[in-house]
Amino acid sequence: MPGWRTSKKKPAALEGHYRPGTSAGVFLRERWALLVLLAIMLLGATLRFYGLSVQSLWGDELASWDFSGRDSLSQVIQGVRSDVHPPLYFLILHFTRPFFGDSEWALRLPSAFAGWLCIPAIYALGRRLYSEREGLIAALFLAVLWAPVYYSQEARSYSMLILLSILTSYFWWDVMIDLRYRRELPRREAVWYVICAVICAYLHYFGLLLVMLQGVALAALAYRTLGRVTLLYIPVVLAYLPWLPSMLHQFRYSKENGAWIGEPTLQALPDYFQFLFGRSGILSLAAWTLLCFLLIRGWDDLRPRRKGGGVPPGLLLAAWSLGPFVVSYAVSQSSVHLLTNENLLVSLPAVYLLLARSVTRTFSGRAAAIFQGTVAAGLAAACVAYLLFSMDYYTTPTKEQVREASSYVVGHEGRDTLVVRCDTDGRLDYYLQTKETDQRDSVEACEAKDFPKIENRIKKGDYHEVFHFISGTDPDPQLVSLLQRDLRPVDYERFRGAAVVVYKVGKPAPSVLPDSQQTPANPPPNLPKPPPNPLKPQSPADPPEPE
């Protein structure tokens, strides 16, 4: 079909500026696009690789450190079964740690590299769907906006998920075009699509959801070649079968323990849109305005220009933007809650591509290129200014300050200090365990039933001081009551998402606990409340409100 293999022809958006058939014009255009892309990649690399160790690792990142640090691959996979994610990211981290170590920047380096690769990847996808201009603008937005920068600096799978969602869509487009119009399955593109789809599904369950939605869309658009569509997805299904029992186990475990978070409300969609733009009202308004112009002036992006004229890329991008939300919203109404900003990051490239297309469709005429470039550069400059000055991204903590709280404990504890902490699999040891404190005596206590362990340890060790290390979640109120009933609080150090309460052992701890059937005692009012848990309602990934 004419007009729907534009990626292998000269981009139509630039035809008015270079004479068709002039090799010199094509060379200059390609050279200019390459130089601009390299400049954007340099800017994106600076924003992603600078300050990788500025902020402390928080709870989920410490879980990545824990899972990836197991001795063997089987132990890594077995540990991940207690998590809510597929194993591939933790396996990648497991293989990179022997080369780079397990420092903060080293754990975040694979994510930063994947986030950097997202820039040329979205350029290639935008160029294939539209033209070089849309690809460059989308790459510029992805390079400077807060969400992709933040997740490129987090030891989690989200930046890799964004990258693989772009790559799967890139190859899916060629497969769809050939199946729909030529009724042939392109071998090279099909092989690359299968590889990227398997990786995407093993990185995150919303990556699996995207692959499933792509399969449904491909079956609908190329319904005359369902046999070839089925043949395409058989390797994906076979590759995922070994993990299927573990996935079902994770879903049952998560549902029983309430590990899934999210609110099944339609308000999650506009909230997610603001999240993609750093919760900046000005940037979100500018993006909404441009997208409205896309609907007004570029309506042909969302419908075929003529009957049988082909599949409009804008319609597919809109489906990509909304499909994961619709599915997760429906599931959240009847089962586990899946509506989180992190899960919906799988749709981030589609939103940025639509925004890039809206910039090119808003302006037309001889001076269109000047206006488009000005608007794109202005928005990018506003994003960088918001990131650096309004948010103070590289200086203001947005994650749980586990490192800072641990440093306080390490710097103020003595030989007669007992550390009471509540963590999973000793993950706080990442910061607490040092050569000078290898012999530290600590006790894990999360609930009131653990209080006898604290009693016995105080008696046996003749301790005169207790540090209660609070991180991530609020402690059991009854445990706090018991600590304050038998010990004397003398200091309280508060950090973002963490706190350290210092108690003096003023009198022997009682040997008998209150009857469990009795009403638990309320914490005395003289102890300051712990800092709010950043996971509810605002996660560490959410940017702070600018002052």
C-alpha positions in Angstrom: 0.0 0.0 0.0 1.5 3.4 -0.9 2.2 5.7 1.9 2.5 3.2 4.7 6.2 2.2 4.4 7.3 5.8 5.0 10.2 4.7 7.2 12.0 3.3 4.1 11.4 6.5 2.1 12.3 10.0 2.7 10.3 11.4 5.7 7.4 13.3 4.3 7.5 16.1 6.9 10.8 17.3 5.5 10.1 17.1 1.8 9.3 20.8 1.5 12.8 21.7 2.6 14.9 19.5 0.4 14.4 18.9 -3.3 13.3 15.3 -4.1 16.0 13.3 -5.7 18.9 15.6 -4.6 21.5 13.4 -2.9 23.2 16.4 -1.4 20.0 17.5 0.3 19.3 14.0 1.6 22.9 13.8 2.9 22.7 17.2 4.7 19.3 16.3 6.2 20.6 13.0 7.5 23.7 14.6 8.8 21.8 17.3 10.6 19.4 14.8 12.2 22.3 12.7 13.4 24.1 15.7 14.9 20.9 16.8 16.7 20.3 13.2 18.0 23.8 13.0 19.3 23.4 16.3 21.1 20.1 15.1 22.7 21.8 11.8 23.7 24.6 13.8 25.3 22.1 15.8 27.3 20.2 12.7 28.3 23.4 11.0 29.4 24.4 13.9 31.6 21.0 14.0 33.3 21.1 10.2 33.8 24.6 9.3 34.8 25.3 12.4 36.9 24.4 11.9 40.6 23.7 8.1 40.5 24.8 7.8 44.1 23.4 11.1 45.4 20.3 9.5 47.0 20.1 6.5 49.3 18.9 3.2 48.1 15.3 2.8 49.3 13.3 -0.4 50.1 12.6 -1.7 46.6 16.2 -1.0 45.5 17.5 -2.9 48.6 15.3 -5.7 47.5 17.0 -5.7 44.1 20.3 -5.8 45.9 19.2 -8.7 48.0 17.7 -10.8 45.2 20.6 -10.2 42.8 23.2 -11.0 45.4 22.2 -14.6 45.9 25.0 -17.2 45.2 23.4 -19.0 42.2 20.9 -18.4 39.5 18.5 -20.9 41.1 18.7 -19.0 44.4 18.0 -15.7 42.6 14.9 -17.2 40.9 13.8 -18.8 44.2 14.1 -15.5 46.0 12.1 -13.6 43.3 9.2 -16.0 43.9 8.5 -14.0 47.1 8.4 -10.8 45.1 5.9 -9.4 42.6 8.0 -9.2 39.5 9.5 -11.6 36.9 13.2 -12.5 37.4 15.0 -11.1 34.4 16.0 -7.7 35.8 17.4 -9.4 39.0 19.3 -11.9 36.8 20.8 -9.0 34.8 21.9 -7.3 38.0 23.3 -10.6 39.2 25.6 -10.8 36.2 26.7 -7.1 36.3 27.6 -7.0 40.0 30.9 -9.1 39.6 32.1 -6.4 37.1 30.9 -3.2 38.7 30.3 -4.1 42.3 27.3 -3.4 44.5 27.8 0.3 45.3 24.8 2.6 44.8 26.0 3.9 41.4 26.9 0.4 40.3 23.5 -1.0 41.1 21.8 1.8 39.2 24.2 1.7 36.3 22.2 -0.9 34.2 19.1 1.2 34.6 20.9 4.4 33.6 22.3 2.7 30.5 18.9 1.3 29.5 17.3 4.7 30.1 20.0 6.3 27.8 19.3 3.8 25.1 15.6 4.8 25.2 16.6 8.1 23.5 17.8 6.6 20.2 15.1 3.9 20.4 12.2 6.3 20.6 13.8 8.4 17.8 13.9 5.3 15.6 10.3 4.5 16.4 9.1 8.1 15.8 11.0 8.2 12.5 9.4 4.9 11.4 5.9 6.0 12.3 6.1 9.6 11.1 9.3 11.3 10.2 12.7 12.3 11.6 11.2 15.4 13.1 8.8 13.6 15.3 11.5 11.2 16.3 13.9 13.9 17.3 11.2 15.8 19.3 10.1 12.6 21.1 13.8 11.8 21.9 14.2 15.3 23.3 11.2 15.0 25.6 12.3 11.6 26.8 15.8 12.9 27.5 14.8 15.8 29.8 11.5 14.9 31.4 11.5 13.9 35.1 9.9 10.4 34.9 12.4 8.8 32.5 15.3 10.5 34.2 14.2 9.3 37.6 13.7 5.7 36.7 17.0 5.7 34.9 18.5 6.3 38.3 16.7 3.6 40.2 17.9 0.1 40.7 14.6 -1.4 39.4 13.4 -2.7 36.0 11.3 0.3 34.9 13.8 2.0 32.5 14.4 -1.4 30.9 10.7 -1.9 30.6 10.4 1.5 28.8 13.2 0.5 26.4 11.8 -2.9 25.6 8.3 -1.4 25.1 9.8 0.8 22.4 11.7 -1.9 20.7 8.8 -4.4 20.7 6.6 -1.7 19.1 9.3 -0.8 16.6 9.4 -4.4 15.2 5.7 -5.0 15.7 4.9 -2.2 13.3 6.9 -3.8 10.4 5.4 -7.2 11.2 1.9 -5.7 11.2 2.4 -3.8 7.9 3.7 -6.9 6.1 1.0 -9.2 7.4 -1.8 -6.8 6.8 -0.9 -5.6 3.3 1.5 -8.2 1.8 0.2 -11.2 3.9 3.8 -12.2 4.5 5.6 -12.6 7.8 8.9 -10.8 7.5 11.5 -13.1 8.9 14.1 -10.7 10.3 11.6 -8.4 11.9 9.6 -11.4 13.3 12.7 -12.9 14.9 13.7 -9.5 16.5 10.1 -9.0 17.7 9.9 -12.4 19.3 13.3 -11.8 21.1 12.2 -8.3 22.3 8.7 -9.6 23.3 10.2 -12.4 25.5 12.6 -10.0 27.2 9.8 -7.5 27.8 7.5 -10.1 29.3 10.3 -11.3 31.6 11.2 -7.8 32.8 7.8 -6.8 34.1 4.2 -8.2 34.1 3.0 -5.0 32.4 5.6 -5.8 29.7 3.8 -9.2 29.3 0.5 -7.2 29.2 1.8 -5.0 26.4 2.9 -8.1 24.4 -0.6 -9.6 24.9 -2.3 -6.4 23.7 0.0 -6.3 20.7 -1.0 -9.9 19.8 -4.7 -8.9 20.1 -4.2 -5.9 17.9 -2.2 -7.8 15.3 -4.9 -10.5 15.1 -7.5 -7.8 14.6 -5.5 -5.8 12.0 -4.2 -8.9 10.1 -7.2 -11.2 10.6 -6.7 -12.7 7.1 -3.4 -14.1 8.2 -4.3 -15.5 11.7 -2.2 -18.6 11.0 0.9 -16.5 10.6 0.0 -14.4 13.6 -0.3 -17.6 15.7 3.0 -18.8 14.4 4.6 -15.6 15.5 3.5 -15.9 19.1 4.1 -19.6 19.6 7.8 -19.0 20.5 6.8 -16.3 22.9 4.3 -18.6 24.7 6.8 -21.5 24.8 9.6 -19.2 26.2 7.3 -18.0 29.0 5.9 -21.4 30.0 8.7 -22.2 32.5 7.9 -19.1 34.5 4.2 -19.5 34.5 3.9 -21.6 37.7 6.0 -19.0 39.6 3.9 -16.2 38.2 0.7 -17.8 39.5 2.5 -18.4 42.9 3.4 -14.7 43.0 -0.1 -13.6 42.2 -1.6 -15.8 45.0 1.1 -14.7 47.5 0.6 -11.0 46.6 -3.2 -11.1 46.9 -3.0 -12.9 50.3 -0.5 -10.5 51.7 -1.8 -7.3 50.2 1.4 -6.5 48.4 -0.3 -4.9 45.4 -1.1 -1.2 45.8 -3.2 1.1 43.8 -6.5 2.8 43.7 -9.1 1.5 41.1 -10.5 4.9 40.2 -10.6 6.8 37.0 -8.7 9.6 38.7 -5.6 7.5 38.2 -5.5 8.4 34.5 -5.1 12.2 34.8 -2.9 11.6 37.8 -0.7 9.4 35.7 -0.5 12.0 33.0 0.7 14.6 35.5 3.1 12.0 36.8 4.7 11.7 33.3 5.4 15.5 33.5 6.8 15.6 37.0 3.5 16.7 38.5 4.2 20.2 37.1 0.9 22.0 36.4 2.5 24.2 33.8 4.1 21.4 31.9 1.0 19.2 32.1 -1.2 22.1 30.8 1.2 22.7 27.9 1.1 19.0 27.0 -2.7 18.9 27.2 -3.0 22.0 25.0 -0.7 20.5 22.3 -2.6 17.2 22.4 -5.9 19.1 21.9 -4.4 20.8 18.8 -3.5 17.3 17.6 -7.1 16.3 17.8 -8.2 19.5 16.1 -5.7 19.9 13.3 -4.3 16.4 13.1 -7.5 14.4 13.2 -6.3 12.4 10.2 -3.7 10.9 12.6 -6.5 9.1 14.4 -8.5 7.9 11.3 -7.6 6.6 7.8 -7.3 9.4 5.2 -9.3 7.4 2.8 -11.1 4.1 2.8 -8.5 1.3 2.9 -5.8 3.9 3.2 -4.0 2.1 6.0 -3.7 2.1 9.8 -3.1 5.5 11.2 -0.1 5.5 13.7 -1.9 8.0 15.9 -4.7 5.5 16.5 -2.2 2.8 17.5 -0.3 5.2 19.8 -3.6 6.2 21.5 -4.4 2.5 22.0 -0.9 1.9 23.4 -1.4 4.9 25.8 -4.8 3.8 27.1 -4.8 0.0 26.7 -2.7 -0.9 29.8 -4.7 1.5 31.9 -8.1 0.1 30.8 -7.0 -3.5 31.5 -5.5 -2.8 34.9 -8.5 -0.7 35.8 -10.8 -3.6 35.0 -8.7 -6.1 36.9 -8.5 -3.7 39.9 -12.2 -3.6 40.1 -12.6 -7.3 40.7 -9.2 -8.6 41.8 -5.8 -7.2 42.9 -5.0 -3.5 42.5 -2.7 -2.8 39.7 -3.2 0.9 39.0 0.2 2.4 39.9 2.2 5.0 38.1 5.2 2.6 37.8 3.1 -0.1 36.2 1.7 2.3 33.6 5.2 3.4 32.6 4.9 0.8 29.8 2.7 3.5 28.0 5.2 6.4 28.5 6.7 6.2 25.0 3.3 6.4 23.3 2.4 9.6 25.2 5.7 11.3 24.3 5.3 10.3 20.7 1.8 11.7 20.5 3.1 14.9 22.1 5.9 15.1 19.5 3.4 14.6 16.7 1.1 17.3 18.2 4.1 19.8 18.0 4.6 19.1 14.3 0.8 19.2 13.5 0.1 22.4 15.4 2.2 24.6 13.0 2.1 24.6 9.3 3.3 26.8 6.5 6.7 27.9 5.3 7.9 28.8 8.8 6.5 25.6 10.4 9.9 24.1 11.0 11.0 27.2 12.9 7.9 27.3 15.1 8.1 23.5 15.7 11.7 23.7 16.7 11.1 26.7 19.0 8.2 25.0 20.8 10.1 21.8 21.2 13.3 23.5 22.5 11.2 25.8 24.7 9.4 22.8 26.3 12.7 21.0 26.8 14.3 24.0 28.4 11.3 24.4 30.7 11.6 20.7 31.7 15.3 21.0 32.5 14.7 24.2 34.5 11.9 22.5 36.4 14.1 19.5 37.1 17.1 21.4 38.3 15.7 24.5 40.0 12.0 23.9 41.0 12.5 20.3 42.0 16.2 20.6 43.0 16.4 17.0 41.7 20.0 16.4 42.4 20.0 17.9 45.9 16.5 17.3 47.4 15.9 13.7 48.6 12.9 12.0 47.2 13.7 8.4 48.3 13.7 6.9 51.8 16.8 8.1 53.5 17.9 4.7 54.7 21.6 5.6 54.2 21.3 8.7 56.4 19.4 6.9 59.1 21.9 4.1 59.1 24.8 6.6 59.3 23.3 8.1 62.4 23.1 4.6 64.0 26.6 3.7 63.0 28.0 7.1 64.2 26.2 7.2 67.6 26.0 3.7 68.8 28.3 2.3 71.4 29.2 -1.1 72.8 26.3 -0.9 75.2 23.8 -0.1 72.4 21.2 -2.6 71.1 19.8 -1.9 67.6 16.1 -2.9 67.2 15.1 -3.0 63.5 12.4 -4.3 61.3 13.6 -5.3 57.8 13.4 -8.2 55.3 16.2 -10.7 55.0 18.7 -8.3 56.7 18.5 -5.7 53.9 19.5 -2.9 56.2 22.9 -4.6 56.5 23.7 -2.9 53.2 24.3 0.3 55.1 24.6 -0.9 58.7 27.2 -3.6 58.3 30.7 -2.1 58.2 34.1 -3.4 59.2 34.0 -1.5 62.5 30.5 -2.8 63.3 30.8 -6.4 62.3 30.1 -7.4 65.9 27.0 -5.2 66.3 24.3 -6.8 68.3 20.8 -6.2 66.8 17.4 -7.8 67.0 14.7 -7.9 64.5 11.3 -6.9 65.9 8.4 -5.7 63.9 5.4 -6.5 66.1 4.4 -6.6 69.8 4.9 -10.4 69.9 8.6 -9.7 69.2 9.1 -7.7 72.4 10.3 -10.6 74.5 13.3 -10.9 72.3 14.2 -7.3 73.1 13.7 -8.0 76.8 15.9 -11.0 76.8 18.6 -9.3 74.8 18.7 -6.3 77.1 19.0 -8.5 80.2 21.7 -10.8 78.7 23.8 -8.1 77.1 23.6 -5.5 79.9 22.6 -2.8 77.4 22.1 0.8 78.5 20.8 2.2 75.2 18.4 1.0 72.5 18.2 2.4 69.0 14.8 1.8 67.3 15.5 1.9 63.6 12.2 2.7 61.7 12.3 2.6 57.9 9.6 2.3 55.2 6.6 1.4 57.2 5.2 2.6 60.5 6.0 0.4 63.5 3.4 -1.6 65.3 1.8 0.9 67.8 1.7 -1.7 70.5 5.4 -2.4 70.1 6.1 1.3 70.5 3.9 1.4 73.6 5.8 -1.5 75.1 9.2 0.2 74.3 8.1 3.5 75.9 6.5 1.8 78.9 9.7 0.0 79.9 12.4 2.3 78.4 13.0 6.1 78.4 12.9 7.9 75.0 15.7 10.5 75.0 16.2 11.4 71.3 14.4 11.2 68.0 16.1 11.7 64.6 13.8 12.0 61.7 14.7 11.4 58.0 12.6 11.1 54.9 10.9 7.8 55.2 13.0 6.7 58.1 13.6 7.6 61.7 15.8 6.6 64.7 14.4 6.7 68.3 16.9 6.5 71.1 15.9 4.9 74.3 17.8 4.7 77.6 17.4 1.6 79.7 16.1 3.2 82.9 14.7 0.1 84.6 14.5 -3.6 84.1 12.0 -4.8 81.5 9.1 -6.7 83.0 9.0 -10.4 82.6 5.3 -10.6 81.8 3.7 -8.9 78.8 0.2 -7.5 78.9 -2.5 -10.1 78.1 -2.9 -10.3 74.3 -6.7 -10.2 74.8 -6.5 -6.8 76.5 -6.8 -3.6 74.6 -3.2 -2.6 73.4 -1.8 0.4 75.1 -1.6 3.6 73.0 1.8 5.1 72.5 2.5 8.0 74.9 2.1 11.4 73.3 5.5 12.6 74.2 7.2 10.7 71.4 7.2 12.5 68.0 5.5 10.6 65.3 7.6 8.8 62.7 7.9 10.5 59.3 5.1 9.7 56.9 5.6 6.6 54.8 6.5 7.8 51.4 4.7 4.8 49.9 1.3 6.0 51.0 -0.1 7.9 49.5 3.0 9.2 47.7 5.7 6.8 46.7 9.4 7.7 46.6 9.1 7.9 42.9 6.7 10.9 43.1 8.5 14.2 42.8 8.1 16.6 45.6 5.9 19.6 45.1 8.0 22.6 44.1 8.3 25.3 46.6 
